Amino acid sequence: MSDTHAPPSQSVPRRSDGTADWSAAMARAQGGDHDAYRRLLEDITPYVRALAARHVRNRSDLEDTVQDVLLTIHAVRHTYDPARPFGPWLVAITNHRIVDGLRRRGRIGSRETELDVQYETFSDPAANLQEEAMDARAVRDAVERLPAGQREAVRMLKLEEMSLKEAATASGMSVAALKVAAHRGLKTLRKLFASQGNRP
């Protein structure tokens, strides 16, 4: 997979052949260019959605997965090596989050992996464990700024990775209400992170 699969856009840097250069956009974002970071997130969202749609059929779960991927990208953006292609890095993160989401929803067994996760292209091998490399404090601080219902839903379902049934029991909220709150919370976080760019 390469960045040439990016949908046409004038919002991110372009290569000489006219294709989107996500690697350059991410490098700019790492350098503190907030506008480049926001535009990159907007540009990759349709591609992430297309990847997730191959495995996640439910519309609400699909959008939650997309937001989950974007949240993870924000948290681990410092692990990306600008000398390597951005596309495989993006695919690796997306695949990991899809698998995690399917497991939480009980769609695959704890040891079953249907997705190809060979695309890790980090400069530091330790960074292949994206979730362990997350800037947890920055993410948790952002989550604490959400409205109460969204905060609890995101905390339980995304940070603590509880199942919907477990979270519903713990919170007293219905499964439907939890899904809505988590979805809204992730959208809020995405907007927050996009506006923050490279800031913690």
BELBELSUL-V903280 format. One record per backbone hydrogen bond with DSSP energy under -1.0 kcal/mol. CO is the residue of the C=O (numbers start at 1). NH is the residue of the N-H. E is the energy in kcal/mol with one decimal. If there is no record, write none. Layout:
co:nh:e
CO:NH:E
CO:NH:E
This chain:
co:nh:e
2:5:-1.6
3:6:-2.2
13:21:-3.2
15:18:-1.8
19:15:-2.7
21:25:-1.9
22:26:-2.6
23:27:-2.2
24:28:-2.2
25:29:-2.2
26:30:-2.7
27:31:-1.2
28:33:-2.3
29:32:-1.7
32:34:-1.3
33:37:-1.8
34:38:-2.5
35:39:-2.5
36:40:-2.2
37:41:-2.4
38:42:-2.1
39:43:-2.2
40:44:-2.5
41:45:-1.3
44:48:-2.7
45:49:-2.7
46:50:-2.0
47:51:-2.2
48:52:-2.6
49:53:-2.3
52:55:-1.9
52:56:-2.5
58:62:-2.6
59:63:-2.3
60:64:-2.2
61:65:-2.3
62:66:-2.3
63:67:-2.4
64:68:-2.3
65:69:-2.4
66:70:-2.2
67:71:-2.3
68:72:-2.2
69:73:-2.7
70:74:-2.0
71:75:-2.1
72:76:-2.3
75:135:-1.1
76:79:-2.5
77:80:-1.1
81:84:-2.6
86:90:-2.5
87:91:-2.5
88:92:-2.3
89:93:-2.0
90:94:-2.7
91:95:-2.9
92:96:-2.2
93:97:-2.4
94:98:-2.3
95:99:-2.4
96:100:-2.5
97:101:-2.4
98:102:-2.6
99:103:-2.4
100:104:-2.3
101:105:-1.8
102:107:-3.3
103:106:-1.5
124:127:-2.2
125:128:-1.8
126:129:-1.3
128:130:-1.6
129:133:-1.5
134:136:-2.2
135:139:-2.0
136:140:-3.0
137:141:-2.5
138:142:-2.0
139:143:-2.5
140:144:-2.0
142:145:-1.2
143:146:-1.8
147:151:-3.1
148:152:-2.5
149:153:-2.0
150:154:-2.8
151:155:-2.6
152:156:-2.5
153:157:-2.7
154:158:-2.2
154:159:-1.7
155:160:-2.7
156:162:-3.2
163:167:-2.8
164:168:-2.5
165:169:-2.1
166:170:-2.4
167:171:-2.4
168:172:-2.2
174:178:-2.4
175:179:-2.3
176:180:-2.1
177:181:-2.5
178:182:-2.8
179:183:-2.3
180:184:-2.5
181:185:-2.5
182:186:-2.6
183:187:-2.0
184:188:-2.2
185:189:-2.4
186:190:-2.5
187:191:-2.0
188:192:-2.3
189:193:-3.1
190:194:-2.5
191:195:-1.8
192:196:-1.4
193:197:-1.9
196:199:-1.7
